């Protein structure tokens, strides 16, 4: 991570604590809440199909856009830390986010076509099954448990999800 305000080139730990930023990677776990919310809405559809509009209202957001729209007190710090993070980690996070957003967007499009309830439920289950490992992988990037060499193929994932 590049220097921003500390003599040793790091952020003050107190600054990073508020938005849950890993001081080693400069990435914030709060970004995953955006995807976890969509997963929760998909799971809710399985028991309460009338909640479809809540899922359809969900919109993809980039890391920066998520924090810019956030009410978190440390949102500016989260964006600055992301900008200062290792470019490989940022690319990995962006690739994972693109993949998750592509899956969710394709799911939204399909579900908005007024599928029968059993098809909507099956699609929601497949999307959740696809998304959970991606969220876990993004969590590993945030925690610094990977070298940041993740290559995304969002269209291939979406195609596979929709063909099942």
N, C-alpha and C positions, 0 to 999 in steps of 0.2 A: 504494500500500500504506500502511495506517495505521501509526502509530508503535507499537512494542512496547518496544524497549529502547535504542535509539540516540537521541542528541539530535536527529539530523536526520530522525528518523521511519523509519529503516530497521533491518533486522537487521544484525548484524555478519556480514561475508562469511564468516568462519570458521564461524559457526553454520550458514550456508546450504549450505556445501560438502558436509557429511556426507550429508544426504539429497538432494543434487543439486537444490537449489531455485534457480530463476532469481531473482536478486535484483531484477530489474525487474518481474517479474509476481507473485512470491510462490508460484509453483506448482512442484511437484516432478516431474521426469521419471520418478522411480521408480514413480509410479502407473501408467504405461503398461506396466510389467512385468506387471501383473495381466492385461492384455488380450493382451500378447504371449505369455504363457504359454498362454492359451486358443487362440490362433492356432497356436502350435507343436503343441498337442495335436490340433487339427483336421488339421494337415498330417501328423502322425504316423499318424492314422487311415487316410490314403490308402495307406500302405505296410504298416501293421501294424494291421489291423482289431481285433485282440485288445486293443488299447489303448483301446477304447471306454469302459471303466470309468474310466480316468483323466480323459477329457474329461467324462464324466457327473458326476464328483466336483467339477468346477470350479463355483464359486458366484460370482454377481455381488456386487460390493462397491462401495460409494460411496467417494469419495476419503477421507473421514474414517475410515470403517470399515477401509479398506485399511491406512492408516497406524496406526490403533489396534491392529490385529492384527499389525502388522509387528514384526520384531525389530531394525529399524534403530535405531541409536543416536540419530538425529535425528528420530525419528517425532513427538515432541511439538512440535518446532520446525516440522516440515512441516505439522502441523495448525494451529498458531498462525499460520504464514505464510499458509496458505490462508484462514483466517478474516480475516486482515488484507488480503487481496488485493482488487483492484478488483472490485466486485460483478458488473460485466459479464463479466469474465474468469471468475469463479467460475460464473456462470450458463452461459457458453459451455462450460466444462469439464464441468459437471454435465449439460448437454444432450447433449454428445458421449458422455459415460459412459453416460447413460441409453439412448442409441441403440445403443451397442455392447453394453450389457447386454441390451437387448431382442433384438437379433439373436442373441446367444449363448444366451439363455434359450430362444428359439423353436427354435433349432437343437438344443439339448439335449432339449427336449420331443419334437421330431420323431425324433431319433436314438434316443431311449429307447423308441420304439414298435416296436423290432425291425425296422427297414427292411431290405430286402435289401442286401447289401454294396455293390452298384453305386449304389443310391440314397443310401446313407449317404455314399459317396465323393463323389457329385455334390453333395449338400447341403453337405458339408464344404468342397468347393472353392468353392461359391457364397458360403458364409459368409466364408471367408477373403478372397475378392475384394471383398466388401462391407466387411469390417473394416479392411483395410489402409489405405484412404484416410481412414477415420475416425481411426485411430491417428495417421496423419500429420497430420491436421487438429488433433488434440489436442496433438501435439508442437509445432505452430506456435503454438497458444494458450500453451503453457508457455513457449516461447521469446520470446513477445511479438511474433510476426510477424503478428498479426491484431488487429483492434480489439475482438474479443470479441462480435461481433454474429452469433452462430450460432443459428439457430432449428432445433430438432429436431422431427422428425415420426417418432418411433420406430415407431409402428404401421404407417405407410405403408412404411417401409423393410422391416420384417418381412414385411408382406403381399407386397411385391414379391419378396423373397427366396424365400418359400415358393411363389409362383406359377410360378417359372421351371421 
